[in-house]
């Protein structure tokens, strides 16, 4: 198993660090705005006693927030992989 892990190349580790494109920044801001909107909608559903729908909308808000920080998550995962399986 260790040989498989050592021979697996992530592919991103050797790439130069580059600036995020305008489209990537716009999509991240849009995801963050959508997450905020979903939180407010979930609060409205809780006030209207739609608890199951509110929980599902909160779940959607959480997943949308994760989408807004996807590049930070990618960077963190790559750092963890480098620590666990150094070349």
PDB file of N, CA, C and O in Angstrom:
ATOM      1  N   UNK A   1       0.822  -1.194   0.000  1.00  0.00           N
ATOM      2  CA  UNK A   1       0.000   0.000   0.000  1.00  0.00           C
ATOM      3  C   UNK A   1       0.864   1.254   0.000  1.00  0.00           C
ATOM      4  O   UNK A   1       0.528   2.249  -0.643  1.00  0.00           O
ATOM      5  N   UNK A   2       1.965   1.201   0.717  1.00  0.00           N
ATOM      6  CA  UNK A   2       2.824   2.371   0.783  1.00  0.00           C
ATOM      7  C   UNK A   2       3.417   2.698  -0.578  1.00  0.00           C
ATOM      8  O   UNK A   2       3.586   3.870  -0.914  1.00  0.00           O
ATOM      9  N   UNK A   3       3.735   1.672  -1.369  1.00  0.00           N
ATOM     10  CA  UNK A   3       4.275   1.914  -2.699  1.00  0.00           C
ATOM     11  C   UNK A   3       3.264   2.617  -3.581  1.00  0.00           C
ATOM     12  O   UNK A   3       3.634   3.480  -4.377  1.00  0.00           O
ATOM     13  N   UNK A   4       2.001   2.264  -3.456  1.00  0.00           N
ATOM     14  CA  UNK A   4       0.968   2.928  -4.238  1.00  0.00           C
ATOM     15  C   UNK A   4       0.867   4.398  -3.868  1.00  0.00           C
ATOM     16  O   UNK A   4       0.720   5.257  -4.738  1.00  0.00           O
ATOM     17  N   UNK A   5       0.947   4.679  -2.586  1.00  0.00           N
ATOM     18  CA  UNK A   5       0.836   6.056  -2.134  1.00  0.00           C
ATOM     19  C   UNK A   5       2.047   6.862  -2.575  1.00  0.00           C
ATOM     20  O   UNK A   5       1.906   8.007  -3.004  1.00  0.00           O
ATOM     21  N   UNK A   6       3.226   6.283  -2.474  1.00  0.00           N
ATOM     22  CA  UNK A   6       4.429   7.006  -2.859  1.00  0.00           C
ATOM     23  C   UNK A   6       4.486   7.258  -4.357  1.00  0.00           C
ATOM     24  O   UNK A   6       5.010   8.283  -4.792  1.00  0.00           O
ATOM     25  N   UNK A   7       3.957   6.342  -5.144  1.00  0.00           N
ATOM     26  CA  UNK A   7       4.024   6.524  -6.586  1.00  0.00           C
ATOM     27  C   UNK A   7       2.906   7.433  -7.085  1.00  0.00           C
ATOM     28  O   UNK A   7       2.960   7.893  -8.225  1.00  0.00           O
ATOM     29  N   UNK A   8       1.914   7.700  -6.276  1.00  0.00           N
ATOM     30  CA  UNK A   8       0.818   8.566  -6.681  1.00  0.00           C
ATOM     31  C   UNK A   8       1.283  10.010  -6.671  1.00  0.00           C
ATOM     32  O   UNK A   8       1.760  10.501  -5.648  1.00  0.00           O
ATOM     33  N   UNK A   9       1.151  10.687  -7.784  1.00  0.00           N
ATOM     34  CA  UNK A   9       1.579  12.076  -7.899  1.00  0.00           C
ATOM     35  C   UNK A   9       0.351  12.966  -7.854  1.00  0.00           C
ATOM     36  O   UNK A   9      -0.583  12.778  -8.633  1.00  0.00           O
ATOM     37  N   UNK A  10       0.345  13.914  -6.965  1.00  0.00           N
ATOM     38  CA  UNK A  10      -0.792  14.816  -6.828  1.00  0.00           C
ATOM     39  C   UNK A  10      -0.917  15.705  -8.048  1.00  0.00           C
ATOM     40  O   UNK A  10      -2.034  16.038  -8.443  1.00  0.00           O
ATOM     41  N   UNK A  11       0.161  16.090  -8.643  1.00  0.00           N
ATOM     42  CA  UNK A  11       0.120  16.877  -9.861  1.00  0.00           C
ATOM     43  C   UNK A  11       0.083  18.369  -9.613  1.00  0.00           C
ATOM     44  O   UNK A  11       0.562  19.138 -10.446  1.00  0.00           O
ATOM     45  N   UNK A  12      -0.458  18.790  -8.521  1.00  0.00           N
ATOM     46  CA  UNK A  12      -0.573  20.216  -8.240  1.00  0.00           C
ATOM     47  C   UNK A  12       0.640  20.703  -7.461  1.00  0.00           C
ATOM     48  O   UNK A  12       0.925  21.900  -7.453  1.00  0.00           O
ATOM     49  N   UNK A  13       1.348  19.810  -6.818  1.00  0.00           N
ATOM     50  CA  UNK A  13       2.436  20.217  -5.934  1.00  0.00           C
ATOM     51  C   UNK A  13       3.574  20.909  -6.674  1.00  0.00           C
ATOM     52  O   UNK A  13       4.257  21.754  -6.097  1.00  0.00           O
ATOM     53  N   UNK A  14       3.789  20.562  -7.949  1.00  0.00           N
ATOM     54  CA  UNK A  14       4.892  21.160  -8.692  1.00  0.00           C
ATOM     55  C   UNK A  14       4.473  22.402  -9.462  1.00  0.00           C
ATOM     56  O   UNK A  14       5.314  23.087 -10.043  1.00  0.00           O
ATOM     57  N   UNK A  15       3.191  22.693  -9.470  1.00  0.00           N
ATOM     58  CA  UNK A  15       2.723  23.864 -10.211  1.00  0.00           C
ATOM     59  C   UNK A  15       3.076  25.141  -9.470  1.00  0.00           C
ATOM     60  O   UNK A  15       3.150  25.159  -8.241  1.00  0.00           O
ATOM     61  N   UNK A  16       3.291  26.202 -10.222  1.00  0.00           N
ATOM     62  CA  UNK A  16       3.565  27.495  -9.605  1.00  0.00           C
ATOM     63  C   UNK A  16       2.298  28.012  -8.934  1.00  0.00           C
ATOM     64  O   UNK A  16       1.184  27.745  -9.385  1.00  0.00           O
ATOM     65  N   UNK A  17       2.486  28.738  -7.874  1.00  0.00           N
ATOM     66  CA  UNK A  17       1.350  29.372  -7.219  1.00  0.00           C
ATOM     67  C   UNK A  17       0.909  30.539  -8.093  1.00  0.00           C
ATOM     68  O   UNK A  17       1.719  31.401  -8.437  1.00  0.00           O
ATOM     69  N   UNK A  18      -0.354  30.568  -8.449  1.00  0.00           N
ATOM     70  CA  UNK A  18      -0.832  31.606  -9.354  1.00  0.00           C
ATOM     71  C   UNK A  18      -1.970  32.385  -8.712  1.00  0.00           C
ATOM     72  O   UNK A  18      -2.603  31.929  -7.760  1.00  0.00           O
ATOM     73  N   UNK A  19      -2.209  33.555  -9.252  1.00  0.00           N
ATOM     74  CA  UNK A  19      -3.303  34.394  -8.769  1.00  0.00           C
ATOM     75  C   UNK A  19      -4.624  33.779  -9.200  1.00  0.00           C
ATOM     76  O   UNK A  19      -4.713  33.128 -10.241  1.00  0.00           O
ATOM     77  N   UNK A  20      -5.640  33.993  -8.389  1.00  0.00           N
ATOM     78  CA  UNK A  20      -6.981  33.529  -8.741  1.00  0.00           C
ATOM     79  C   UNK A  20      -7.525  34.418  -9.842  1.00  0.00           C
ATOM     80  O   UNK A  20      -7.287  35.626  -9.855  1.00  0.00           O
ATOM     81  N   UNK A  21      -8.248  33.819 -10.755  1.00  0.00           N
ATOM     82  CA  UNK A  21      -8.824  34.608 -11.838  1.00  0.00           C
ATOM     83  C   UNK A  21     -10.029  35.385 -11.315  1.00  0.00           C
ATOM     84  O   UNK A  21     -10.557  35.098 -10.240  1.00  0.00           O
ATOM     85  N   UNK A  22     -10.444  36.358 -12.087  1.00  0.00           N
ATOM     86  CA  UNK A  22     -11.597  37.171 -11.711  1.00  0.00           C
ATOM     87  C   UNK A  22     -12.848  36.312 -11.602  1.00  0.00           C
ATOM     88  O   UNK A  22     -13.669  36.518 -10.709  1.00  0.00           O
ATOM     89  N   UNK A  23     -12.995  35.360 -12.500  1.00  0.00           N
ATOM     90  CA  UNK A  23     -14.158  34.474 -12.463  1.00  0.00           C
ATOM     91  C   UNK A  23     -14.211  33.626 -11.205  1.00  0.00           C
ATOM     92  O   UNK A  23     -15.283  33.400 -10.644  1.00  0.00           O
ATOM     93  N   UNK A  24     -13.042  33.153 -10.761  1.00  0.00           N
ATOM     94  CA  UNK A  24     -12.994  32.360  -9.528  1.00  0.00           C
ATOM     95  C   UNK A  24     -13.366  33.210  -8.321  1.00  0.00           C
ATOM     96  O   UNK A  24     -14.070  32.741  -7.427  1.00  0.00           O
ATOM     97  N   UNK A  25     -12.900  34.456  -8.289  1.00  0.00           N
ATOM     98  CA  UNK A  25     -13.245  35.335  -7.170  1.00  0.00           C
ATOM     99  C   UNK A  25     -14.730  35.680  -7.175  1.00  0.00           C
ATOM    100  O   UNK A  25     -15.368  35.707  -6.123  1.00  0.00           O
ATOM    101  N   UNK A  26     -15.277  35.945  -8.360  1.00  0.00           N
ATOM    102  CA  UNK A  26     -16.702  36.272  -8.455  1.00  0.00           C
ATOM    103  C   UNK A  26     -17.553  35.091  -8.016  1.00  0.00           C
ATOM    104  O   UNK A  26     -18.536  35.275  -7.299  1.00  0.00           O
ATOM    105  N   UNK A  27     -17.193  33.887  -8.431  1.00  0.00           N
ATOM    106  CA  UNK A  27     -17.980  32.720  -8.035  1.00  0.00           C
ATOM    107  C   UNK A  27     -17.877  32.468  -6.533  1.00  0.00           C
ATOM    108  O   UNK A  27     -18.853  32.045  -5.914  1.00  0.00           O
ATOM    109  N   UNK A  28     -16.714  32.718  -5.941  1.00  0.00           N
ATOM    110  CA  UNK A  28     -16.580  32.541  -4.490  1.00  0.00           C
ATOM    111  C   UNK A  28     -17.450  33.539  -3.734  1.00  0.00           C
ATOM    112  O   UNK A  28     -18.098  33.182  -2.750  1.00  0.00           O
ATOM    113  N   UNK A  29     -17.465  34.782  -4.191  1.00  0.00           N
ATOM    114  CA  UNK A  29     -18.315  35.795  -3.545  1.00  0.00           C
ATOM    115  C   UNK A  29     -19.790  35.451  -3.728  1.00  0.00           C
ATOM    116  O   UNK A  29     -20.592  35.635  -2.812  1.00  0.00           O
ATOM    117  N   UNK A  30     -20.147  34.952  -4.914  1.00  0.00           N
ATOM    118  CA  UNK A  30     -21.541  34.564  -5.162  1.00  0.00           C
ATOM    119  C   UNK A  30     -21.955  33.401  -4.264  1.00  0.00           C
ATOM    120  O   UNK A  30     -23.062  33.398  -3.726  1.00  0.00           O
ATOM    121  N   UNK A  31     -21.075  32.414  -4.100  1.00  0.00           N
ATOM    122  CA  UNK A  31     -21.378  31.300  -3.194  1.00  0.00           C
ATOM    123  C   UNK A  31     -21.542  31.804  -1.760  1.00  0.00           C
ATOM    124  O   UNK A  31     -22.445  31.364  -1.050  1.00  0.00           O
ATOM    125  N   UNK A  32     -20.682  32.715  -1.334  1.00  0.00           N
ATOM    126  CA  UNK A  32     -20.784  33.236   0.030  1.00  0.00           C
ATOM    127  C   UNK A  32     -22.092  34.004   0.222  1.00  0.00           C
ATOM    128  O   UNK A  32     -22.761  33.858   1.245  1.00  0.00           O
ATOM    129  N   UNK A  33     -22.447  34.818  -0.764  1.00  0.00           N
ATOM    130  CA  UNK A  33     -23.711  35.551  -0.683  1.00  0.00           C
ATOM    131  C   UNK A  33     -24.909  34.617  -0.653  1.00  0.00           C
ATOM    132  O   UNK A  33     -25.873  34.859   0.073  1.00  0.00           O
ATOM    133  N   UNK A  34     -24.849  33.556  -1.438  1.00  0.00           N
ATOM    134  CA  UNK A  34     -25.938  32.576  -1.433  1.00  0.00           C
ATOM    135  C   UNK A  34     -26.028  31.873  -0.082  1.00  0.00           C
ATOM    136  O   UNK A  34     -27.126  31.583   0.393  1.00  0.00           O
ATOM    137  N   UNK A  35     -24.893  31.601   0.533  1.00  0.00           N
ATOM    138  CA  UNK A  35     -24.899  30.957   1.853  1.00  0.00           C
ATOM    139  C   UNK A  35     -25.555  31.866   2.884  1.00  0.00           C
ATOM    140  O   UNK A  35     -26.347  31.405   3.705  1.00  0.00           O
ATOM    141  N   UNK A  36     -25.228  33.155   2.844  1.00  0.00           N
ATOM    142  CA  UNK A  36     -25.875  34.097   3.773  1.00  0.00           C
ATOM    143  C   UNK A  36     -27.376  34.151   3.552  1.00  0.00           C
ATOM    144  O   UNK A  36     -28.152  34.131   4.507  1.00  0.00           O
ATOM    145  N   UNK A  37     -27.783  34.219   2.292  1.00  0.00           N
ATOM    146  CA  UNK A  37     -29.205  34.271   1.971  1.00  0.00           C
ATOM    147  C   UNK A  37     -29.917  33.017   2.474  1.00  0.00           C
ATOM    148  O   UNK A  37     -31.023  33.105   3.009  1.00  0.00           O
ATOM    149  N   UNK A  38     -29.288  31.847   2.306  1.00  0.00           N
ATOM    150  CA  UNK A  38     -29.896  30.610   2.772  1.00  0.00           C
ATOM    151  C   UNK A  38     -30.027  30.573   4.292  1.00  0.00           C
ATOM    152  O   UNK A  38     -30.992  30.016   4.815  1.00  0.00           O
ATOM    153  N   UNK A  39     -29.080  31.151   4.994  1.00  0.00           N
ATOM    154  CA  UNK A  39     -29.186  31.211   6.463  1.00  0.00           C
ATOM    155  C   UNK A  39     -30.393  32.046   6.871  1.00  0.00           C
ATOM    156  O   UNK A  39     -31.142  31.661   7.769  1.00  0.00           O
ATOM    157  N   UNK A  40     -30.582  33.183   6.217  1.00  0.00           N
ATOM    158  CA  UNK A  40     -31.744  34.014   6.543  1.00  0.00           C
ATOM    159  C   UNK A  40     -33.053  33.306   6.188  1.00  0.00           C
ATOM    160  O   UNK A  40     -34.034  33.413   6.924  1.00  0.00           O
ATOM    161  N   UNK A  41     -33.070  32.596   5.085  1.00  0.00           N
ATOM    162  CA  UNK A  41     -34.271  31.842   4.714  1.00  0.00           C
ATOM    163  C   UNK A  41     -34.550  30.718   5.707  1.00  0.00           C
ATOM    164  O   UNK A  41     -35.707  30.455   6.038  1.00  0.00           O
ATOM    165  N   UNK A  42     -33.498  30.056   6.184  1.00  0.00           N
ATOM    166  CA  UNK A  42     -33.677  29.001   7.180  1.00  0.00           C
ATOM    167  C   UNK A  42     -34.218  29.576   8.480  1.00  0.00           C
ATOM    168  O   UNK A  42     -35.048  28.947   9.138  1.00  0.00           O
ATOM    169  N   UNK A  43     -33.757  30.767   8.859  1.00  0.00           N
ATOM    170  CA  UNK A  43     -34.303  31.417  10.054  1.00  0.00           C
ATOM    171  C   UNK A  43     -35.781  31.719   9.880  1.00  0.00           C
ATOM    172  O   UNK A  43     -36.562  31.535  10.813  1.00  0.00           O
ATOM    173  N   UNK A  44     -36.178  32.180   8.695  1.00  0.00           N
ATOM    174  CA  UNK A  44     -37.598  32.429   8.431  1.00  0.00           C
ATOM    175  C   UNK A  44     -38.413  31.148   8.505  1.00  0.00           C
ATOM    176  O   UNK A  44     -39.536  31.149   9.011  1.00  0.00           O
ATOM    177  N   UNK A  45     -37.851  30.055   8.003  1.00  0.00           N
ATOM    178  CA  UNK A  45     -38.558  28.773   8.087  1.00  0.00           C
ATOM    179  C   UNK A  45     -38.692  28.300   9.525  1.00  0.00           C
ATOM    180  O   UNK A  45     -39.713  27.715   9.888  1.00  0.00           O
ATOM    181  N   UNK A  46     -37.687  28.542  10.344  1.00  0.00           N
ATOM    182  CA  UNK A  46     -37.800  28.183  11.765  1.00  0.00           C
ATOM    183  C   UNK A  46     -38.878  28.988  12.451  1.00  0.00           C
ATOM    184  O   UNK A  46     -39.620  28.460  13.280  1.00  0.00           O
ATOM    185  N   UNK A  47     -38.972  30.262  12.113  1.00  0.00           N
ATOM    186  CA  UNK A  47     -40.017  31.107  12.694  1.00  0.00           C
ATOM    187  C   UNK A  47     -41.406  30.659  12.266  1.00  0.00           C
ATOM    188  O   UNK A  47     -42.378  30.869  12.992  1.00  0.00           O
ATOM    189  N   UNK A  48     -41.507  30.041  11.090  1.00  0.00           N
ATOM    190  CA  UNK A  48     -42.800  29.572  10.574  1.00  0.00           C
ATOM    191  C   UNK A  48     -43.079  28.126  10.958  1.00  0.00           C
ATOM    192  O   UNK A  48     -44.035  27.530  10.462  1.00  0.00           O
ATOM    193  N   UNK A  49     -42.267  27.561  11.824  1.00  0.00           N
ATOM    194  CA  UNK A  49     -42.415  26.185  12.316  1.00  0.00           C
ATOM    195  C   UNK A  49     -42.274  25.113  11.240  1.00  0.00           C
ATOM    196  O   UNK A  49     -42.922  24.069  11.312  1.00  0.00           O
ATOM    197  N   UNK A  50     -41.440  25.365  10.259  1.00  0.00           N
ATOM    198  CA  UNK A  50     -41.084  24.353   9.263  1.00  0.00           C
ATOM    199  C   UNK A  50     -39.677  23.852   9.608  1.00  0.00           C
ATOM    200  O   UNK A  50     -38.700  24.206   8.948  1.00  0.00           O
ATOM    201  N   UNK A  51     -39.594  23.039  10.635  1.00  0.00           N
ATOM    202  CA  UNK A  51     -38.294  22.655  11.183  1.00  0.00           C
ATOM    203  C   UNK A  51     -37.486  21.765  10.237  1.00  0.00           C
ATOM    204  O   UNK A  51     -36.276  21.946  10.102  1.00  0.00           O
ATOM    205  N   UNK A  52     -38.136  20.821   9.593  1.00  0.00           N
ATOM    206  CA  UNK A  52     -37.404  19.917   8.700  1.00  0.00           C
ATOM    207  C   UNK A  52     -36.852  20.700   7.511  1.00  0.00           C
ATOM    208  O   UNK A  52     -35.692  20.526   7.136  1.00  0.00           O
ATOM    209  N   UNK A  53     -37.674  21.556   6.922  1.00  0.00           N
ATOM    210  CA  UNK A  53     -37.201  22.378   5.807  1.00  0.00           C
ATOM    211  C   UNK A  53     -36.073  23.306   6.252  1.00  0.00           C
ATOM    212  O   UNK A  53     -35.115  23.521   5.509  1.00  0.00           O
ATOM    213  N   UNK A  54     -36.182  23.849   7.446  1.00  0.00           N
ATOM    214  CA  UNK A  54     -35.148  24.753   7.957  1.00  0.00           C
ATOM    215  C   UNK A  54     -33.815  24.029   8.098  1.00  0.00           C
ATOM    216  O   UNK A  54     -32.769  24.574   7.744  1.00  0.00           O
ATOM    217  N   UNK A  55     -33.848  22.809   8.611  1.00  0.00           N
ATOM    218  CA  UNK A  55     -32.611  22.039   8.762  1.00  0.00           C
ATOM    219  C   UNK A  55     -31.993  21.758   7.393  1.00  0.00           C
ATOM    220  O   UNK A  55     -30.776  21.846   7.230  1.00  0.00           O
ATOM    221  N   UNK A  56     -32.819  21.425   6.420  1.00  0.00           N
ATOM    222  CA  UNK A  56     -32.301  21.157   5.075  1.00  0.00           C
ATOM    223  C   UNK A  56     -31.717  22.417   4.445  1.00  0.00           C
ATOM    224  O   UNK A  56     -30.704  22.353   3.749  1.00  0.00           O
ATOM    225  N   UNK A  57     -32.349  23.554   4.685  1.00  0.00           N
ATOM    226  CA  UNK A  57     -31.827  24.800   4.139  1.00  0.00           C
ATOM    227  C   UNK A  57     -30.529  25.188   4.853  1.00  0.00           C
ATOM    228  O   UNK A  57     -29.608  25.708   4.223  1.00  0.00           O
ATOM    229  N   UNK A  58     -30.452  24.937   6.162  1.00  0.00           N
ATOM    230  CA  UNK A  58     -29.184  25.159   6.872  1.00  0.00           C
ATOM    231  C   UNK A  58     -28.081  24.269   6.301  1.00  0.00           C
ATOM    232  O   UNK A  58     -26.942  24.712   6.153  1.00  0.00           O
ATOM    233  N   UNK A  59     -28.408  23.027   5.983  1.00  0.00           N
ATOM    234  CA  UNK A  59     -27.437  22.129   5.370  1.00  0.00           C
ATOM    235  C   UNK A  59     -26.974  22.688   4.022  1.00  0.00           C
ATOM    236  O   UNK A  59     -25.785  22.661   3.704  1.00  0.00           O
ATOM    237  N   UNK A  60     -27.918  23.188   3.243  1.00  0.00           N
ATOM    238  CA  UNK A  60     -27.564  23.811   1.976  1.00  0.00           C
ATOM    239  C   UNK A  60     -26.686  25.032   2.169  1.00  0.00           C
ATOM    240  O   UNK A  60     -25.759  25.262   1.392  1.00  0.00           O
ATOM    241  N   UNK A  61     -26.971  25.816   3.198  1.00  0.00           N
ATOM    242  CA  UNK A  61     -26.150  26.995   3.490  1.00  0.00           C
ATOM    243  C   UNK A  61     -24.732  26.587   3.861  1.00  0.00           C
ATOM    244  O   UNK A  61     -23.768  27.224   3.438  1.00  0.00           O
ATOM    245  N   UNK A  62     -24.606  25.533   4.643  1.00  0.00           N
ATOM    246  CA  UNK A  62     -23.278  25.057   5.044  1.00  0.00           C
ATOM    247  C   UNK A  62     -22.491  24.563   3.832  1.00  0.00           C
ATOM    248  O   UNK A  62     -21.313  24.888   3.677  1.00  0.00           O
ATOM    249  N   UNK A  63     -23.139  23.784   2.979  1.00  0.00           N
ATOM    250  CA  UNK A  63     -22.456  23.274   1.797  1.00  0.00           C
ATOM    251  C   UNK A  63     -22.095  24.402   0.831  1.00  0.00           C
ATOM    252  O   UNK A  63     -21.046  24.358   0.187  1.00  0.00           O
ATOM    253  N   UNK A  64     -22.948  25.398   0.732  1.00  0.00           N
ATOM    254  CA  UNK A  64     -22.654  26.544  -0.128  1.00  0.00           C
ATOM    255  C   UNK A  64     -21.496  27.355   0.444  1.00  0.00           C
ATOM    256  O   UNK A  64     -20.663  27.861  -0.308  1.00  0.00           O
ATOM    257  N   UNK A  65     -21.439  27.481   1.765  1.00  0.00           N
ATOM    258  CA  UNK A  65     -20.305  28.149   2.383  1.00  0.00           C
ATOM    259  C   UNK A  65     -19.012  27.398   2.103  1.00  0.00           C
ATOM    260  O   UNK A  65     -17.983  28.009   1.814  1.00  0.00           O
ATOM    261  N   UNK A  66     -19.066  26.064   2.189  1.00  0.00           N
ATOM    262  CA  UNK A  66     -17.877  25.268   1.859  1.00  0.00           C
ATOM    263  C   UNK A  66     -17.457  25.495   0.409  1.00  0.00           C
ATOM    264  O   UNK A  66     -16.265  25.517   0.102  1.00  0.00           O
ATOM    265  N   UNK A  67     -18.430  25.662  -0.478  1.00  0.00           N
ATOM    266  CA  UNK A  67     -18.100  25.946  -1.883  1.00  0.00           C
ATOM    267  C   UNK A  67     -17.414  27.300  -2.016  1.00  0.00           C
ATOM    268  O   UNK A  67     -16.562  27.485  -2.885  1.00  0.00           O
ATOM    269  N   UNK A  68     -17.782  28.241  -1.163  1.00  0.00           N
ATOM    270  CA  UNK A  68     -17.169  29.567  -1.256  1.00  0.00           C
ATOM    271  C   UNK A  68     -15.717  29.568  -0.780  1.00  0.00           C
ATOM    272  O   UNK A  68     -14.939  30.434  -1.179  1.00  0.00           O
ATOM    273  N   UNK A  69     -15.349  28.616   0.061  1.00  0.00           N
ATOM    274  CA  UNK A  69     -13.961  28.539   0.542  1.00  0.00           C
ATOM    275  C   UNK A  69     -13.242  27.324  -0.036  1.00  0.00           C
ATOM    276  O   UNK A  69     -12.319  26.793   0.580  1.00  0.00           O
ATOM    277  N   UNK A  70     -13.664  26.889  -1.209  1.00  0.00           N
ATOM    278  CA  UNK A  70     -13.123  25.667  -1.804  1.00  0.00           C
ATOM    279  C   UNK A  70     -11.629  25.752  -2.089  1.00  0.00           C
ATOM    280  O   UNK A  70     -10.934  24.739  -2.002  1.00  0.00           O
ATOM    281  N   UNK A  71     -11.118  26.933  -2.427  1.00  0.00           N
ATOM    282  CA  UNK A  71      -9.693  27.048  -2.719  1.00  0.00           C
ATOM    283  C   UNK A  71      -8.862  26.967  -1.436  1.00  0.00           C
ATOM    284  O   UNK A  71      -7.756  26.425  -1.446  1.00  0.00           O
ATOM    285  N   UNK A  72      -9.382  27.495  -0.352  1.00  0.00           N
ATOM    286  CA  UNK A  72      -8.690  27.369   0.934  1.00  0.00           C
ATOM    287  C   UNK A  72      -8.693  25.914   1.398  1.00  0.00           C
ATOM    288  O   UNK A  72      -7.706  25.435   1.957  1.00  0.00           O
ATOM    289  N   UNK A  73      -9.798  25.215   1.167  1.00  0.00           N
ATOM    290  CA  UNK A  73      -9.875  23.796   1.522  1.00  0.00           C
ATOM    291  C   UNK A  73      -8.884  22.993   0.691  1.00  0.00           C
ATOM    292  O   UNK A  73      -8.200  22.112   1.213  1.00  0.00           O
ATOM    293  N   UNK A  74      -8.807  23.294  -0.601  1.00  0.00           N
ATOM    294  CA  UNK A  74      -7.855  22.601  -1.472  1.00  0.00           C
ATOM    295  C   UNK A  74      -6.424  22.811  -0.995  1.00  0.00           C
ATOM    296  O   UNK A  74      -5.639  21.864  -0.953  1.00  0.00           O
ATOM    297  N   UNK A  75      -6.084  24.033  -0.640  1.00  0.00           N
ATOM    298  CA  UNK A  75      -4.739  24.339  -0.156  1.00  0.00           C
ATOM    299  C   UNK A  75      -4.443  23.581   1.135  1.00  0.00           C
ATOM    300  O   UNK A  75      -3.350  23.039   1.301  1.00  0.00           O
ATOM    301  N   UNK A  76      -5.401  23.542   2.039  1.00  0.00           N
ATOM    302  CA  UNK A  76      -5.226  22.833   3.302  1.00  0.00           C
ATOM    303  C   UNK A  76      -5.044  21.336   3.079  1.00  0.00           C
ATOM    304  O   UNK A  76      -4.179  20.712   3.695  1.00  0.00           O
ATOM    305  N   UNK A  77      -5.856  20.766   2.202  1.00  0.00           N
ATOM    306  CA  UNK A  77      -5.740  19.330   1.925  1.00  0.00           C
ATOM    307  C   UNK A  77      -4.384  19.007   1.310  1.00  0.00           C
ATOM    308  O   UNK A  77      -3.763  18.007   1.671  1.00  0.00           O
ATOM    309  N   UNK A  78      -3.923  19.838   0.391  1.00  0.00           N
ATOM    310  CA  UNK A  78      -2.614  19.592  -0.219  1.00  0.00           C
ATOM    311  C   UNK A  78      -1.490  19.688   0.806  1.00  0.00           C
ATOM    312  O   UNK A  78      -0.534  18.916   0.745  1.00  0.00           O
ATOM    313  N   UNK A  79      -1.593  20.626   1.748  1.00  0.00           N
ATOM    314  CA  UNK A  79      -0.572  20.729   2.795  1.00  0.00           C
ATOM    315  C   UNK A  79      -0.579  19.494   3.688  1.00  0.00           C
ATOM    316  O   UNK A  79       0.482  18.985   4.049  1.00  0.00           O
ATOM    317  N   UNK A  80      -1.767  19.006   4.047  1.00  0.00           N
ATOM    318  CA  UNK A  80      -1.874  17.813   4.887  1.00  0.00           C
ATOM    319  C   UNK A  80      -1.306  16.603   4.155  1.00  0.00           C
ATOM    320  O   UNK A  80      -0.606  15.786   4.754  1.00  0.00           O
ATOM    321  N   UNK A  81      -1.602  16.484   2.866  1.00  0.00           N
ATOM    322  CA  UNK A  81      -1.081  15.358   2.090  1.00  0.00           C
ATOM    323  C   UNK A  81       0.436  15.415   2.036  1.00  0.00           C
ATOM    324  O   UNK A  81       1.092  14.379   2.137  1.00  0.00           O
ATOM    325  N   UNK A  82       1.001  16.595   1.880  1.00  0.00           N
ATOM    326  CA  UNK A  82       2.464  16.723   1.835  1.00  0.00           C
ATOM    327  C   UNK A  82       3.103  16.345   3.165  1.00  0.00           C
ATOM    328  O   UNK A  82       4.208  15.803   3.190  1.00  0.00           O
ATOM    329  N   UNK A  83       2.416  16.628   4.268  1.00  0.00           N
ATOM    330  CA  UNK A  83       2.957  16.279   5.585  1.00  0.00           C
ATOM    331  C   UNK A  83       2.853  14.771   5.805  1.00  0.00           C
ATOM    332  O   UNK A  83       3.777  14.151   6.331  1.00  0.00           O
ATOM    333  N   UNK A  84       1.734  14.190   5.404  1.00  0.00           N
ATOM    334  CA  UNK A  84       1.522  12.759   5.639  1.00  0.00           C
ATOM    335  C   UNK A  84       2.407  11.915   4.722  1.00  0.00           C
ATOM    336  O   UNK A  84       3.034  10.954   5.170  1.00  0.00           O
ATOM    337  N   UNK A  85       2.455  12.275   3.441  1.00  0.00           N
ATOM    338  CA  UNK A  85       3.218  11.511   2.455  1.00  0.00           C
ATOM    339  C   UNK A  85       4.259  12.388   1.779  1.00  0.00           C
ATOM    340  O   UNK A  85       4.062  12.794   0.634  1.00  0.00           O
ATOM    341  N   UNK A  86       5.358  12.692   2.453  1.00  0.00           N
ATOM    342  CA  UNK A  86       6.385  13.527   1.815  1.00  0.00           C
ATOM    343  C   UNK A  86       7.059  12.755   0.684  1.00  0.00           C
ATOM    344  O   UNK A  86       7.126  11.525   0.695  1.00  0.00           O
ATOM    345  N   UNK A  87       7.552  13.509  -0.285  1.00  0.00           N
ATOM    346  CA  UNK A  87       8.224  12.855  -1.430  1.00  0.00           C
ATOM    347  C   UNK A  87       9.635  12.468  -1.082  1.00  0.00           C
ATOM    348  O   UNK A  87      10.346  11.911  -1.919  1.00  0.00           O
TER     349      UNK A  87
END
